Amino acid sequence: MTTVQNVRLERPDQGEEAARADLYGLLADLFYAPPSQALIDQIAASATEGEGSLQQAWAELVDACTKARHEAVREEYEALFIGVGKPEVILYGSYYLSGFMMEKPLAELRTDLARLGIERAEEVSESEDHIATLCAVMRYLIESGDESDGLAQQQSFFAAHMRKWVGDCCEAIEAHPQALFYRPVARLARAFFEVEGLAFDML
């Protein structure tokens, strides 16, 4: 389901919805696997204008990418999210919602994904409640839905499967002493999810 490292960081004059889709896509890529050096360099070369918490978090990630190297980021990713036995930080919604992996929240998510006509690709090993997969679904919903029904669908999916736990996941990453590159990634994600939640509240 998740397409790795195909994010478009800038789409001038394409509007807010395209920017939202791109940011969900970027977060999906960064959480699914350690980024390539090409993607790191692409982020490092991006503009950082603007004010507010989301823009500040983006600027921090851009700065981190100017110093990052793929091999070090790969080692960090594996230490944080893979490891031996239980990962240092878990990226699956069921864990935060129920305390266990592969529990009722995942079954409910799979039901909703089936209703949306979305299936996990055979080559994807992660379960559907992985934060990267959920970001990829949100990108899909933004790009495929019409303006009115699409927003309602996005709001419903975000509320049911992301809003209650993604902030806790991001905070766990930010607090971990081994999170160097992924600390600004998590800050960006948390700031973006907070903006999304506020925007959905206004619908």
trRosetta pair geometry for C-beta under 8 A, 3 or more apart (Angstrom, degrees):
i j d omega theta_ij theta_ji phi_ij phi_ji
1 118 6.8 59 -125 177 124 104
1 119 7.6 -161 -77 101 104 38
1 120 5.3 -66 -28 -124 113 54
1 121 5.4 -170 -35 -3 49 92
1 124 5.7 -33 16 -21 74 168
1 128 7.4 58 11 -118 157 82
1 133 5.4 58 83 -139 131 95
1 136 5.6 135 135 104 93 142
1 137 7.3 -4 166 -63 132 81
2 28 5.2 -163 -141 173 107 113
2 29 7.7 169 173 -81 108 46
2 32 4.8 -179 136 -98 152 147
2 124 6.4 117 28 -116 87 132
2 126 7.8 10 10 51 131 129
2 130 8.0 -68 -32 90 141 124
2 132 5.2 21 -109 138 156 105
2 133 5.5 -99 -48 -93 110 60
2 135 8.0 50 -115 70 110 88
2 136 4.4 -143 -104 -48 72 155
3 6 5.1 -31 134 23 114 130
3 25 7.8 -21 69 -149 98 100
3 28 7.7 49 52 117 59 132
3 29 7.9 -33 99 -82 58 90
3 136 7.0 139 17 -134 69 125
4 29 5.6 114 -153 -130 53 80
4 32 5.5 -132 -100 96 95 137
4 33 5.6 7 -135 32 135 125
5 29 5.0 121 -67 -151 46 127
5 33 7.8 -63 -31 69 104 112
5 35 6.4 134 -97 -139 108 74
5 36 5.7 56 -133 6 156 109
5 38 7.7 83 -177 77 128 104
5 39 5.1 -106 -138 -59 102 139
6 25 7.2 -79 80 178 75 124
6 29 7.3 -176 25 -84 53 129
7 22 6.0 98 -167 -165 91 76
7 25 4.5 155 -107 117 87 107
7 26 4.2 73 -129 -80 160 72
7 29 5.5 -103 -29 -4 114 146
7 39 7.3 78 39 -138 108 113
8 11 5.6 54 128 -55 124 104
8 22 5.4 -87 73 -118 74 115
8 25 7.5 30 24 81 66 150
9 22 6.6 138 -117 171 24 129
9 26 7.0 69 -97 -81 77 132
9 42 6.0 170 -11 149 141 106
9 43 6.7 -178 -102 -95 147 58
9 46 5.3 -101 156 -97 141 128
10 46 6.9 175 -46 -131 110 95
10 47 7.5 76 -91 17 131 105
11 14 3.9 -15 127 12 111 144
11 18 4.9 -92 79 147 140 135
11 19 7.3 -149 49 -71 100 61
11 22 6.5 -175 0 -54 114 143
14 17 7.9 -103 139 68 85 74
14 18 3.6 -23 126 35 117 164
14 19 7.4 150 84 -39 98 71
15 18 5.4 99 64 12 72 100
15 19 7.2 -131 111 -3 41 93
16 19 5.5 -58 -150 38 36 113
16 20 6.3 39 153 -22 70 103
17 20 5.6 -50 -148 34 33 113
17 21 6.4 34 153 -18 65 105
17 142 5.7 176 -173 -177 89 105
18 21 5.7 -53 -147 37 33 112
18 22 6.3 34 154 -20 65 106
19 22 5.7 -55 -147 36 30 112
19 23 6.4 27 156 -17 65 106
20 23 6.0 -59 -148 36 29 106
20 24 6.4 29 155 -15 65 106
20 142 5.6 -159 101 -131 110 156
20 196 7.7 114 -143 -97 115 102
21 24 5.9 -55 -149 39 31 110
21 25 6.2 33 151 -21 64 109
21 139 4.8 95 -157 -146 73 76
21 142 4.3 -157 -80 95 95 134
21 143 5.1 89 -129 -56 147 94
22 25 5.4 -56 -149 37 31 115
22 26 6.3 33 153 -21 66 103
22 139 7.9 105 -57 -127 16 112
23 26 5.6 -46 -144 34 35 111
23 27 6.4 33 156 -15 64 103
23 192 5.8 -165 149 -133 136 148
24 27 5.9 -57 -148 39 31 109
24 28 6.3 36 152 -23 65 105
24 135 4.7 -177 -170 -175 78 83
24 136 7.3 161 147 -81 100 23
24 138 4.6 -134 -142 92 149 108
24 139 4.0 -171 99 -63 120 87
24 142 6.9 148 22 7 146 138
25 28 5.5 -51 -148 33 31 115
25 29 6.5 31 154 -18 64 104
25 135 7.4 177 -74 143 19 103
25 136 7.2 69 -112 -109 57 63
25 139 4.7 92 -62 -112 79 153
26 29 5.7 -55 -152 35 33 112
26 30 6.3 25 155 -15 67 108
26 43 7.8 114 -154 -92 130 114
27 30 5.8 -56 -141 40 33 107
27 31 6.0 18 164 -7 68 112
27 131 7.8 -80 150 143 106 101
27 132 7.4 -161 130 -116 69 61
27 135 4.6 -132 93 -146 105 159
27 185 7.7 138 -125 -175 74 91
27 188 7.4 -158 -89 108 103 106
27 189 5.3 113 -131 -101 129 100
27 192 7.2 -139 -53 63 144 154
28 31 6.4 -67 -142 45 22 99
28 32 5.9 24 162 -27 63 116
28 132 4.7 98 -154 -166 59 72
28 133 7.4 99 -138 -70 103 16
28 135 3.9 -159 -67 94 83 112
28 136 4.2 103 -131 -59 150 80
28 139 6.5 -76 -15 -8 141 135
29 32 6.0 -59 -140 31 23 111
29 33 7.4 -54 -176 48 56 80
29 35 6.5 61 139 -97 104 94
29 39 6.8 -143 143 -151 139 158
29 132 7.6 141 -30 -145 11 111
30 35 5.9 -23 -107 -49 70 111
30 132 7.9 -164 68 -105 49 104
30 182 7.9 155 161 -116 109 81
30 185 5.2 -159 151 -145 144 132
31 91 6.2 157 -177 -152 111 141
31 130 7.5 166 133 158 113 95
31 131 5.0 -79 164 91 158 105
31 132 4.0 -164 92 -70 101 92
31 135 6.8 114 36 13 132 141
31 185 7.6 163 -65 156 76 130
31 189 7.7 68 -55 -87 125 150
32 126 7.4 -129 -136 4 79 152
32 130 7.5 85 -105 135 70 132
32 132 3.7 140 -66 -170 78 160
32 133 7.8 105 -94 -49 103 60
32 136 7.9 48 -60 -43 131 124
33 77 7.2 64 -174 169 38 158
34 70 6.9 114 139 -165 115 73
34 73 4.9 145 -160 122 112 93
34 74 4.1 -178 76 -96 169 60
34 76 7.6 122 -107 62 121 80
34 77 4.0 -140 -68 -2 100 153
34 78 7.7 -41 -36 -30 128 78
35 39 4.1 -111 -175 82 114 127
35 40 5.3 140 106 -52 122 80
35 43 7.9 16 153 -6 168 131
35 70 7.2 -116 95 -117 63 85
35 73 6.5 -33 46 128 79 152
36 39 4.9 98 55 7 79 97
36 40 7.0 -137 98 -3 44 87
36 70 6.2 -11 -163 -111 35 132
37 40 5.3 -52 -147 38 38 116
37 41 6.1 37 155 -19 69 106
37 69 7.0 -6 -107 -155 106 54
37 70 4.2 -78 -58 -38 84 120
38 41 5.9 -56 -148 38 28 108
38 42 6.3 32 151 -24 63 107
39 42 5.4 -50 -145 33 34 116
39 43 6.5 34 156 -17 66 101
40 43 6.1 -57 -154 36 29 107
40 44 6.3 31 149 -22 64 109
40 65 4.9 -175 -171 -153 72 96
40 68 5.1 -124 -157 89 133 115
40 69 7.7 151 116 -112 168 18
40 70 6.4 -148 -4 -71 142 75
40 73 7.0 -170 -83 -13 136 159
41 44 5.4 -52 -145 36 35 117
41 45 6.4 29 157 -17 66 107
41 65 7.3 -176 -80 162 20 109
42 45 6.1 -61 -150 38 28 106
42 46 7.1 46 147 -45 60 98
43 46 5.6 -40 -160 0 39 122
43 61 6.4 -70 170 136 131 100
43 62 6.0 -145 154 -107 82 61
43 65 4.3 -175 92 -77 108 173
44 62 6.1 125 -124 -166 35 67
44 65 3.9 -141 -66 114 83 104
44 66 4.5 134 -145 -76 114 59
44 68 7.8 -156 -65 36 120 95
46 58 7.9 -87 110 169 130 107
46 62 5.6 -121 64 -109 96 119
48 55 7.3 116 -179 -180 66 85
48 58 6.3 179 -130 111 79 97
48 59 4.1 88 -164 -104 126 87
48 62 5.2 -126 -75 38 119 158
49 55 7.4 -60 112 -156 37 128
50 55 3.6 -140 103 -119 108 147
50 58 7.9 32 63 53 124 133
51 55 5.7 86 82 58 4 146
51 56 7.7 19 -160 -45 43 91
52 55 4.9 87 59 15 81 104
52 56 6.8 -147 96 -7 38 92
53 56 5.7 -57 -144 38 30 112
53 57 6.2 31 157 -20 65 106
53 191 4.7 -160 132 -137 100 118
53 194 7.4 -20 97 73 142 136
53 195 7.9 -173 74 -55 105 104
54 57 5.8 -53 -148 36 30 111
54 58 6.4 33 152 -20 63 104
54 188 7.5 72 -153 -147 63 65
54 191 4.6 169 -94 141 60 119
54 192 5.9 92 -127 -79 110 62
54 195 5.5 2 -61 -38 135 145
55 58 5.6 -51 -149 35 33 114
55 59 6.4 36 151 -21 64 103
56 59 5.6 -51 -148 34 33 113
56 60 6.6 36 151 -21 64 102
56 191 7.7 -170 63 -113 83 163
57 60 5.6 -51 -152 32 34 114
57 61 6.7 32 151 -17 64 102
57 184 6.9 159 -169 -164 70 76
57 187 4.6 -158 -135 128 107 95
57 188 4.2 160 144 -91 114 58
57 190 7.7 -160 -121 60 156 80
57 191 4.2 -171 -5 12 154 150
57 192 7.6 -126 84 -31 146 80
58 61 5.8 -56 -152 36 34 109
58 62 6.4 36 151 -20 67 104
58 188 5.9 91 -78 -120 53 114
59 62 5.6 -51 -147 35 33 114
59 63 6.4 35 153 -19 65 105
60 63 5.7 -53 -149 36 31 112
60 64 6.4 33 151 -20 64 105
60 184 4.2 -156 124 -130 103 120
60 187 6.2 -7 76 80 145 142
60 188 7.4 -158 65 -55 101 93
61 64 5.5 -51 -147 35 35 113
61 65 6.4 35 154 -21 66 105
61 184 4.3 174 -82 139 64 118
61 185 6.2 94 -114 -78 116 51
61 187 7.6 -164 -52 67 94 99
61 188 5.1 -3 -38 -45 137 139
62 65 5.8 -57 -151 34 30 111
62 66 7.0 39 150 -28 62 98
63 66 5.8 -46 -157 20 36 114
63 67 7.5 11 154 0 62 104
63 184 7.6 -166 60 -106 88 166
64 67 6.4 -75 -164 45 36 98
64 68 5.8 41 147 -41 74 115
64 180 7.8 161 -149 145 118 72
64 181 5.7 138 164 -131 126 61
64 183 8.0 177 -98 64 152 84
64 184 4.7 -171 -15 31 146 147
65 68 5.2 -50 -129 24 39 119
68 72 6.8 -142 -159 73 69 112
68 73 5.5 46 -177 -56 117 119
68 181 5.3 78 -114 -108 130 121
69 72 5.0 74 68 15 88 106
69 73 6.9 -172 85 -8 40 92
70 73 5.7 -65 -146 41 30 109
70 74 6.0 34 157 -25 69 106
71 74 5.6 -50 -147 32 30 114
71 75 6.6 30 154 -17 63 103
72 75 5.8 -52 -150 36 33 111
72 76 6.4 33 151 -18 64 106
72 180 8.0 -45 150 74 113 135
72 181 7.4 134 115 -30 95 129
73 76 5.6 -54 -148 38 34 113
73 77 6.2 39 152 -24 66 104
73 181 4.8 -16 -114 28 92 172
74 77 5.7 -51 -147 33 30 113
74 78 6.4 25 156 -14 64 107
75 78 5.9 -57 -148 39 30 108
75 79 6.2 29 155 -19 65 109
76 79 5.7 -58 -145 38 30 110
76 80 6.1 18 161 -12 67 112
76 178 6.4 174 -142 154 83 93
76 179 7.2 106 -177 -120 117 40
76 180 6.1 -108 -113 38 149 93
76 181 5.6 137 73 31 159 108
76 182 6.3 -173 138 -8 122 108
77 80 6.2 -65 -145 42 24 102
77 81 5.8 -35 -179 32 64 115
77 82 7.2 47 131 -4 72 106
77 182 7.1 130 -89 -57 66 130
78 81 7.2 -74 -115 56 16 75
78 82 4.6 -41 -149 43 60 124
78 83 7.1 144 156 -53 62 44
79 82 7.7 9 -22 50 12 81
79 83 6.2 58 -158 -79 33 85
79 88 6.6 14 144 -2 67 138
79 178 5.4 -109 119 161 129 150
80 83 7.5 -135 80 -41 7 105
80 87 6.9 36 140 180 42 103
80 88 5.0 -84 -143 62 45 119
80 89 5.1 -10 176 27 91 109
80 173 7.0 53 -174 -128 139 86
80 176 6.4 114 -125 111 105 159
80 178 5.9 -168 -74 98 90 116
80 179 6.2 73 -99 -82 141 83
80 182 6.1 -88 20 39 173 160
81 87 5.2 5 -162 -157 27 142
81 88 7.4 -62 -54 48 31 84
81 89 6.1 -41 -85 71 67 87
81 91 5.8 17 -140 -22 114 123
82 87 6.0 31 -34 -103 4 106
83 86 7.1 -14 90 96 131 36
83 87 4.8 147 27 -118 116 52
83 88 5.8 132 -48 -20 146 80
86 90 7.6 -45 -174 -68 88 107
87 90 5.6 136 67 -81 113 59
87 91 7.7 -27 91 -4 160 84
88 176 6.0 94 145 -141 121 142
88 178 6.7 6 137 44 172 133
89 169 7.3 105 175 -163 106 73
89 172 5.0 149 -132 125 105 112
89 173 5.3 82 -159 -84 167 69
89 176 5.8 -91 -51 -44 121 150
89 179 7.7 38 -21 -66 148 122
90 95 4.6 -22 122 67 147 169
90 96 7.6 -177 92 -43 111 84
90 101 7.7 -127 -159 -78 137 103
90 169 7.6 -96 87 -122 64 98
90 172 7.9 -11 39 109 65 160
91 130 5.5 34 117 -151 104 76
91 131 4.8 -97 -177 10 93 106
91 132 7.1 23 157 -11 136 87
91 169 6.5 86 -125 -160 50 132
92 95 5.0 89 80 -3 92 106
92 96 7.8 176 96 -1 53 86
92 101 5.9 45 94 -122 153 89
92 106 7.9 -9 179 -78 111 115
92 127 6.4 43 -128 64 124 113
92 129 4.9 68 -164 102 79 101
92 130 5.7 -38 -94 -88 72 54
92 131 7.6 -120 -80 -25 26 74
93 96 5.9 -67 -155 42 42 103
93 97 5.7 22 158 -10 79 117
93 105 5.7 -124 121 132 103 137
93 106 7.4 150 74 -74 97 72
93 109 7.2 112 68 -55 141 148
93 129 3.9 -112 37 -177 100 109
93 130 7.9 -115 -7 -53 83 12
93 131 7.3 132 -50 -71 84 67
93 134 7.0 84 -40 -46 130 146
93 161 6.4 -13 -147 -175 172 73
93 162 7.3 -88 -101 -98 132 45
93 165 5.4 131 -140 70 76 147
93 166 7.9 -29 -99 -65 95 72
94 97 5.9 -67 -136 48 28 103
94 98 5.5 -28 -177 31 70 113
94 100 6.6 -50 144 92 103 55
94 101 5.5 95 89 -140 123 34
94 102 6.2 147 104 -14 169 16
94 103 4.6 149 -169 37 117 86
94 104 7.7 146 -134 53 101 46
94 105 4.6 -179 -103 63 69 110
94 106 4.7 -25 -65 -36 130 100
94 127 7.8 -20 2 106 128 144
94 129 5.1 95 -21 91 88 166
95 98 7.3 -74 -119 56 11 72
95 99 6.9 10 -166 -157 49 11
95 100 6.7 -122 -110 97 55 7
95 101 5.7 -1 -69 -74 91 67
96 164 7.6 162 121 114 111 84
96 165 3.5 122 105 -150 139 127
96 168 5.3 148 -145 79 131 133
96 169 6.2 -82 -58 -56 148 92
97 103 7.6 -159 85 77 96 119
97 105 4.3 79 82 -55 147 156
97 164 6.3 70 -101 101 97 125
97 165 5.5 -80 -55 -53 82 141
98 103 4.2 -113 81 89 159 153
98 104 6.2 135 -82 39 148 89
98 105 5.7 -158 -22 -5 114 110
99 103 7.9 40 58 -14 59 163
100 103 4.7 97 82 -49 98 129
101 127 7.7 138 -175 22 98 153
102 106 5.7 -57 -137 34 36 157
102 127 6.7 -148 -87 -96 79 165
103 106 6.2 112 57 13 40 100
103 107 7.6 -81 134 -2 34 97
104 107 5.4 -56 -149 36 40 112
104 108 6.3 38 156 -19 72 104
105 108 5.7 -54 -147 37 33 111
105 109 6.3 37 153 -22 65 105
105 129 6.4 81 117 -110 102 148
105 161 7.6 136 -179 -126 99 72
106 109 5.5 -52 -147 35 33 115
106 110 6.4 35 154 -20 65 103
106 127 6.0 -21 -139 160 133 132
106 128 6.6 128 -154 59 86 92
106 129 4.8 -92 -100 -23 85 131
107 110 5.8 -53 -149 34 31 111
107 111 6.7 36 151 -22 62 103
108 111 5.6 -51 -154 31 34 115
108 112 6.7 29 152 -14 65 104
108 160 7.4 -131 137 169 119 113
108 161 7.8 -166 105 -88 100 94
109 112 5.8 -59 -152 39 33 107
109 113 6.2 32 153 -19 68 107
109 128 5.5 -179 122 107 124 118
109 129 5.5 150 24 -77 167 90
109 160 7.9 159 -94 126 69 105
109 161 5.2 96 -106 -119 102 127
110 113 5.6 -52 -142 38 33 112
110 114 6.3 38 156 -21 65 103
110 128 6.0 135 -80 39 77 151
111 114 5.9 -54 -151 34 28 111
111 115 6.6 30 150 -19 62 105
112 115 5.5 -52 -150 34 35 114
112 116 6.4 28 152 -13 66 107
112 157 6.8 152 155 -114 139 85
112 160 6.6 139 -70 107 164 149
112 161 7.0 -137 59 -47 152 132
113 116 5.6 -60 -149 42 34 107
113 118 4.4 -86 -169 75 87 101
113 119 7.2 130 142 -82 113 34
113 120 8.0 35 146 -39 155 77
113 128 6.1 -90 -30 -165 160 153
113 137 7.2 -87 -108 -116 100 139
114 117 7.5 43 -176 -74 32 24
114 118 7.5 -100 -69 54 23 61
114 119 7.6 52 -99 -81 65 77
116 137 7.8 81 95 -158 161 110
116 141 7.7 -55 -151 -88 142 99
116 153 7.8 117 -109 -171 114 124
116 157 7.9 29 -63 -88 148 130
118 137 6.4 71 178 -119 171 102
118 140 7.0 115 -102 103 131 160
120 124 5.4 -119 -178 70 94 124
120 127 8.0 -66 -94 -149 158 35
120 128 5.7 -116 -67 -75 119 96
120 133 7.5 -19 -109 -138 98 140
121 124 4.7 91 65 -5 87 107
124 133 7.5 103 174 -93 145 116
126 130 4.1 0 161 -30 131 154
126 132 7.0 56 87 56 165 113
126 133 6.2 -164 104 -36 120 122
127 130 6.1 136 69 -29 60 91
127 133 7.8 -118 109 14 40 156
128 133 5.3 -137 -154 128 47 153
128 134 7.8 95 160 -62 67 74
129 133 7.2 17 20 64 5 125
129 134 7.0 22 -151 -49 39 114
129 161 7.4 -134 -122 -166 82 103
130 133 4.6 85 64 6 90 106
130 134 7.1 -167 87 -7 46 85
131 134 5.7 -56 -147 38 35 111
131 135 6.4 36 155 -19 67 104
131 166 6.4 119 -126 -121 112 95
131 169 6.1 -178 -70 128 141 162
131 189 7.9 35 167 -166 135 150
132 135 5.8 -55 -151 36 31 111
132 136 6.4 32 151 -20 64 106
133 136 5.5 -54 -150 36 34 113
133 137 6.5 37 150 -21 66 101
134 137 5.5 -47 -148 32 35 113
134 138 6.6 37 152 -18 64 101
134 161 6.0 -162 -129 129 124 114
134 162 5.4 153 161 -83 140 107
134 166 7.8 -137 95 -82 145 122
135 138 5.6 -51 -150 35 35 112
135 139 6.5 39 150 -20 65 101
136 139 5.6 -49 -150 33 35 114
136 140 6.5 38 150 -20 64 104
137 140 5.5 -53 -151 36 34 114
137 141 6.3 34 152 -20 67 104
137 157 6.7 -136 129 170 120 145
138 141 5.6 -51 -144 35 33 111
138 142 6.4 35 155 -19 64 104
138 154 6.5 77 -144 -142 80 95
138 157 6.9 -176 -90 103 76 128
138 158 6.7 63 -105 -78 120 94
138 162 7.5 8 -57 -37 130 158
139 142 5.8 -56 -151 35 30 111
139 143 6.3 15 158 -9 66 113
140 143 6.1 -66 -144 44 27 101
140 144 5.7 1 168 -2 67 121
141 144 6.3 -67 -129 47 22 96
141 145 5.5 12 178 -17 65 122
141 150 6.5 151 164 -164 78 84
141 153 5.6 -151 -160 113 120 110
141 154 4.9 154 124 -86 131 82
141 157 6.2 -164 -56 27 165 153
142 145 6.9 -56 -124 33 14 100
142 150 7.0 96 -126 167 32 122
142 154 6.4 57 -71 -92 71 138
144 150 7.4 171 87 -119 55 116
145 149 6.0 -138 -171 97 106 80
145 150 2.2 141 121 -111 120 100
145 151 7.3 -175 116 -23 138 41
145 153 5.5 -166 -104 46 151 133
145 154 6.9 -139 31 -36 155 98
146 149 5.4 49 59 42 96 97
146 150 5.2 179 60 -22 34 107
147 150 6.1 -26 -95 37 6 114
147 151 6.7 6 167 -19 47 108
148 151 6.4 -60 -156 29 22 105
148 152 6.9 15 153 -11 59 107
149 152 5.7 -59 -153 39 37 112
149 153 6.2 37 152 -21 70 108
150 153 5.7 -57 -149 36 31 111
150 154 6.3 31 154 -19 66 106
151 154 5.6 -52 -145 37 33 112
151 155 6.2 36 155 -21 66 105
151 203 6.2 179 144 -118 120 138
152 155 5.7 -52 -147 35 30 113
152 156 6.4 30 155 -19 63 107
152 203 7.2 170 -89 162 63 147
153 156 5.8 -54 -148 36 30 111
153 157 6.3 25 157 -15 65 108
154 157 6.0 -59 -146 39 29 107
154 158 6.0 27 159 -18 66 112
154 200 7.5 -136 111 -99 91 114
155 158 6.0 -58 -143 39 25 109
155 159 6.1 22 160 -17 63 112
155 200 4.3 150 -122 -148 95 113
155 203 5.8 -92 -78 32 154 157
156 159 6.0 -59 -146 38 25 108
156 160 6.1 15 161 -13 64 114
157 160 6.0 -63 -142 41 26 105
157 161 5.9 -32 179 29 65 115
157 162 7.4 42 133 0 71 109
158 161 7.2 -84 -128 54 14 76
158 162 5.0 -53 -153 49 57 120
158 163 5.6 73 148 -45 78 99
158 196 6.3 -134 -152 146 154 124
158 197 7.4 -158 145 -87 128 66
158 200 6.1 -150 75 -63 139 161
159 162 7.7 -6 -29 49 10 77
159 163 5.2 -11 -121 8 40 138
159 200 7.0 -163 -54 143 100 150
162 165 7.2 -115 -168 52 32 78
162 166 4.9 7 -178 -28 82 127
162 193 7.0 -137 150 -138 115 119
163 166 7.0 -41 -106 19 17 104
163 193 7.5 168 -113 178 57 107
163 197 5.7 115 -129 -102 111 112
165 168 5.4 -58 -159 39 57 113
165 169 6.1 57 147 -24 82 103
166 169 5.4 -52 -149 36 38 115
166 170 6.3 38 154 -19 68 104
166 189 7.1 -118 167 151 111 110
166 190 7.6 179 130 -102 88 61
166 193 5.0 -156 102 -127 131 163
167 170 5.8 -55 -148 37 32 110
167 171 6.3 31 155 -18 66 107
167 190 5.7 84 -128 -135 68 94
167 193 6.3 -153 -67 98 77 136
167 194 7.3 78 -95 -67 115 87
168 171 5.7 -55 -146 38 31 111
168 172 6.4 36 154 -23 64 103
169 172 5.7 -53 -152 31 31 113
169 173 6.8 29 151 -17 63 102
169 186 7.9 -141 121 -137 71 108
170 173 5.7 -53 -154 34 35 111
170 174 6.3 35 151 -19 68 107
170 186 4.2 153 -157 -173 76 91
170 187 7.3 140 176 -72 115 25
170 189 5.1 -160 -102 88 126 109
170 190 3.8 176 123 -63 157 102
170 193 7.3 -168 -20 23 147 137
171 174 5.5 -52 -143 38 34 113
171 175 6.1 28 159 -17 66 110
171 186 7.6 178 -50 161 19 127
171 190 6.9 91 -53 -98 68 144
172 175 6.0 -61 -145 40 27 107
172 176 6.6 37 155 -38 62 103
173 176 5.9 -52 -154 14 31 114
173 179 5.2 128 174 -112 70 156
173 182 5.4 -97 -177 137 120 109
173 183 6.7 -177 136 -100 88 46
173 185 7.4 -70 143 80 148 93
173 186 3.7 180 85 -77 127 150
174 179 6.6 -119 -112 95 17 151
174 183 5.3 88 -126 -144 58 79
174 186 4.8 -143 -53 99 81 134
174 187 6.2 94 -97 -62 120 80
174 190 7.5 -28 -36 -15 134 146
175 179 7.8 64 60 29 28 135
176 179 4.4 90 73 -14 97 109
176 183 8.0 -150 57 -80 78 89
179 182 4.6 -86 -149 74 94 95
179 183 4.4 121 130 -57 104 81
179 186 7.0 -5 -178 2 147 134
180 183 6.4 -36 -147 3 11 109
181 184 7.2 -67 -176 39 38 95
181 185 6.7 34 139 -17 70 115
182 185 4.7 -52 -145 40 51 122
182 186 5.9 55 155 -24 76 100
183 186 5.9 -55 -149 36 28 108
183 187 6.5 29 152 -19 63 105
184 187 5.2 -48 -140 36 40 115
184 188 6.2 44 158 -21 67 101
185 188 5.9 -56 -154 35 29 110
185 189 6.4 27 151 -17 64 108
186 189 5.5 -53 -145 38 34 112
186 190 6.1 33 157 -19 68 106
187 190 5.8 -53 -143 37 29 109
187 191 6.2 28 158 -17 64 108
188 191 5.9 -58 -147 39 28 109
188 192 6.2 25 157 -17 64 111
189 192 5.8 -60 -147 39 28 110
189 193 6.1 25 158 -17 66 108
190 193 5.9 -55 -143 38 29 108
190 194 6.3 31 155 -21 63 106
191 194 5.8 -55 -150 34 29 112
191 195 6.6 29 152 -17 64 105
192 195 5.7 -54 -150 36 34 111
192 196 6.3 36 151 -20 66 105
193 196 5.4 -50 -146 36 34 116
193 197 6.3 38 154 -22 65 103
194 197 5.8 -52 -148 34 31 112
194 198 6.6 29 154 -16 63 105
195 198 5.9 -57 -149 38 31 109
195 199 6.2 30 154 -18 66 109
196 199 5.7 -58 -147 38 29 110
196 200 6.3 27 157 -17 66 107
197 200 5.9 -55 -145 37 29 108
197 201 6.4 36 153 -25 63 105
198 201 5.6 -52 -152 29 32 117
198 202 6.9 30 152 -20 62 105
199 202 5.9 -59 -158 30 35 111
199 203 7.6 51 145 -39 62 91
200 203 5.7 -31 -161 -1 45 117
